[in-house]
Amino acid sequence: MASTSASRAGGVTGRIRHAAVTLQDDNQSLVAEILKAFRILKEVAVALEKDNETQKVKELENAAVELLQTYGDCMHLSTAIRSVGDTYEPGAELTDFGKLFDNEIAKQKSNSSTDPPNHQLIRQFREAVWNVHHRGQPMPGEEQDDIIMTSTQSNLLNVTCPLSGKPVTELSAPVRSVECKHIYEKEVILQHIRSKGGNSECPIGGCPKVLSADKVSCDPVLLYEIEEMRKRNAGTEVFEDFTALGEEGDDSDYR
């Protein structure tokens, strides 16, 4: 009887973890769409700044701040889903998953120090607009030395794969560790993990985190951050022509 109960519990845990993976994938797709929308807002703001439409640029910045609030909520939800999926164990009582997720999300928010108006993406938005007329000059409230530091800021913890030696901007299939957030070439890190019996310390010197194949993944945020780094490294921003959107009325161009 005890073995049967344990088997059922294990089956429930496995289904919950599988459901969590599916939910997280869906939520990460939404995060990707939010980041695409943010990029469009930034590009339109730059185009408006070129036409000296200052008030419209400010309205777009406010919209970008609101969008990043939603982005933050989605990121908290993704972390909560992963945490619940990794740690859930069925008990004698029915589980209130709504309460479980609410508590986990509240914990994630309490541990977060990011304020949308001061988020790094908003900093990049303002910098792109500022550079239209003042490239190379410090923004208001900054010193000259801050230009180099902020223009090269990135959420990417490492700029080269520790195993292949390739810059992250040149990786054909970048993945990031869920545990330590370091970035690797997918096939190289998976081969490294297999060679260590399925679990391996992160190959970044001094990082104590242990890697496994199910704990490295490519998320939409990683791809966005790598693309932004490519643009900064190239020293150029590529902006699309949005003038035809209003004429054609085709919302598909926004996707």
C-alpha positions in Angstrom: 0.0 0.0 0.0 2.8 2.4 0.9 4.6 1.7 -2.4 1.3 2.4 -4.3 0.8 5.7 -2.5 4.4 6.7 -3.2 4.0 5.8 -6.9 0.8 7.9 -7.1 2.6 10.8 -5.5 5.4 10.5 -7.9 3.0 10.5 -10.8 1.3 13.6 -9.6 4.6 15.4 -9.1 5.7 14.5 -12.6 2.5 15.8 -14.1 2.8 19.0 -12.1 6.3 19.5 -13.3 5.4 18.8 -16.9 2.5 21.3 -16.6 4.8 23.9 -15.1 7.2 23.6 -18.0 4.3 24.1 -20.5 3.0 27.1 -18.6 6.4 28.6 -18.4 7.0 28.2 -22.1 3.6 29.9 -22.8 4.5 32.8 -20.4 8.0 33.2 -22.0 6.3 33.5 -25.4 4.4 36.4 -23.9 7.6 37.9 -22.6 9.1 37.7 -26.1 6.1 39.7 -27.5 6.5 42.3 -24.8 10.1 42.8 -25.7 9.3 43.1 -29.4 6.7 45.8 -28.5 9.2 47.6 -26.4 11.7 47.6 -29.3 9.1 49.1 -31.5 8.3 51.8 -29.0 12.0 52.7 -28.8 12.4 52.8 -32.6 9.3 55.0 -33.1 10.5 57.3 -30.3 13.8 57.8 -32.1 11.9 58.6 -35.3 9.8 61.1 -33.5 12.8 62.7 -31.8 14.3 63.2 -35.3 11.2 65.3 -36.1 11.5 67.1 -32.7 8.2 65.7 -31.5 9.2 65.9 -27.8 5.8 65.5 -26.3 5.0 62.4 -28.3 8.4 60.9 -27.3 7.6 61.5 -23.6 4.2 59.8 -24.1 6.0 56.8 -25.6 8.4 56.7 -22.7 5.5 56.6 -20.3 4.0 53.8 -22.3 7.3 51.9 -22.2 7.4 52.2 -18.4 3.9 50.7 -18.2 4.9 48.0 -20.6 8.0 47.1 -18.4 5.7 46.8 -15.4 3.8 44.1 -17.3 7.2 42.6 -18.3 8.2 42.5 -14.6 5.0 40.8 -13.7 5.5 38.1 -16.4 9.1 37.5 -15.2 7.9 37.1 -11.6 5.2 34.6 -12.8 7.8 32.6 -14.8 10.0 32.3 -11.8 7.1 31.3 -9.6 5.9 28.7 -12.1 9.4 27.2 -12.2 9.8 27.3 -8.4 6.4 25.6 -7.8 7.1 23.0 -10.5 10.6 22.2 -9.0 9.5 22.0 -5.3 5.9 20.8 -5.3 5.2 17.6 -3.3 1.6 16.4 -2.8 0.3 16.3 0.7 -2.7 14.8 2.5 -4.8 17.9 1.8 -5.8 19.3 -1.5 -3.4 21.9 -2.8 -4.6 25.4 -3.3 -2.5 26.2 -6.3 -3.9 29.8 -6.6 -2.6 30.5 -3.1 0.6 28.7 -3.8 1.4 30.9 -6.9 0.3 34.1 -5.1 2.7 33.4 -2.3 5.5 32.6 -4.6 4.9 35.7 -6.8 4.7 37.9 -3.7 8.1 36.4 -2.5 9.6 37.2 -6.0 8.4 40.8 -5.9 9.7 41.3 -2.4 13.1 40.2 -3.5 13.1 42.4 -6.6 14.8 45.8 -6.4 14.0 46.8 -10.0 11.8 49.9 -10.4 10.3 50.2 -14.0 11.2 53.9 -14.4 14.9 53.1 -13.5 15.0 49.8 -15.4 18.0 49.2 -17.6 15.7 48.9 -20.7 14.2 52.3 -19.9 17.8 53.6 -19.6 18.5 52.2 -23.1 15.3 53.8 -24.4 16.3 57.3 -23.1 19.8 56.8 -24.4 18.6 55.9 -27.9 16.4 59.1 -27.9 19.2 61.3 -26.5 21.7 60.0 -29.1 19.6 61.4 -31.9 20.8 64.9 -31.3 23.5 64.5 -28.6 25.5 61.4 -29.4 28.7 61.3 -27.4 27.4 63.7 -24.8 26.4 62.7 -21.2 22.7 62.7 -20.6 21.4 65.1 -17.9 22.5 64.0 -14.5 25.4 62.0 -15.8 29.2 62.5 -16.0 31.2 62.0 -19.1 32.7 58.7 -17.7 29.1 57.3 -17.4 28.7 57.2 -21.2 31.1 54.3 -21.6 29.7 52.4 -18.6 26.0 52.7 -19.4 26.3 52.3 -23.1 28.0 48.9 -22.6 25.8 47.8 -19.7 24.2 44.4 -20.2 22.2 41.8 -18.2 24.5 39.2 -19.7 26.8 37.8 -17.0 29.4 36.5 -19.4 30.3 37.8 -22.9 32.0 34.6 -24.1 31.1 30.9 -23.8 33.6 29.4 -21.2 33.9 26.2 -23.2 34.0 27.2 -26.9 35.5 30.6 -26.3 33.0 32.2 -28.8 31.5 35.6 -28.0 27.8 35.1 -27.0 26.8 37.2 -30.0 28.3 34.5 -32.3 26.7 31.5 -30.6 24.5 29.5 -33.0 22.3 28.2 -30.2 22.9 30.1 -26.9 21.4 28.8 -23.7 21.5 30.1 -20.1 21.7 28.4 -16.8 18.5 28.7 -14.7 20.6 28.6 -11.6 23.5 31.0 -12.2 22.4 32.8 -15.4 25.7 32.1 -17.2 25.5 31.6 -21.0 26.9 28.8 -23.1 26.8 27.2 -26.6 24.0 24.6 -26.3 25.6 21.5 -27.8 29.0 22.2 -26.1 27.5 22.6 -22.6 25.2 19.6 -23.0 28.2 17.5 -24.1 30.1 18.8 -21.1 27.3 17.9 -18.7 27.0 14.4 -20.2 30.7 13.8 -19.8 30.4 14.5 -16.1 27.6 12.0 -15.6 24.6 14.3 -16.0 25.6 16.9 -13.4 28.5 19.4 -13.7 29.7 22.5 -11.9 29.4 25.6 -14.0 32.6 25.9 -16.1 32.8 29.7 -15.3 35.7 30.0 -12.8 34.5 30.5 -9.2 30.8 29.7 -9.9 29.6 27.0 -7.5 26.3 26.2 -9.2 25.6 22.7 -10.5 24.3 22.3 -14.1 22.1 19.6 -15.5 20.6 19.3 -19.0 17.1 20.3 -17.8 18.5 23.5 -16.1 19.9 25.2 -19.2 17.6 26.7 -21.8 17.2 29.5 -24.4 14.6 32.0 -23.3 13.2 35.0 -25.2 14.9 37.4 -22.9 18.3 35.9 -23.6 17.8 36.3 -27.4 16.6 39.9 -27.0 19.6 40.8 -24.8 22.1 39.2 -27.2 20.5 41.1 -30.1 20.8 44.3 -28.2 24.4 43.6 -27.5 25.0 43.0 -31.2 23.6 46.4 -32.0 25.7 48.1 -29.3 28.9 46.3 -30.5 28.1 47.5 -34.1 27.7 51.0 -32.8 24.5 51.5 -34.7 20.7 51.1 -34.1 18.6 49.8 -36.9 15.2 51.5 -37.2 12.3 50.5 -39.4 10.1 52.8 -41.4 6.7 52.9 -39.6 5.2 55.7 -41.7 3.1 53.3 -43.7 1.4 51.7 -40.7 -1.2 54.4 -40.3 -2.0 54.4 -43.9 -2.4 50.6 -44.4 -4.1 50.0 -41.0 -2.5 46.5 -40.9 -1.8 45.5 -37.3 0.2 42.5 -38.5 3.2 44.8 -39.1 3.5 45.2 -35.3 4.1 41.6 -34.8 
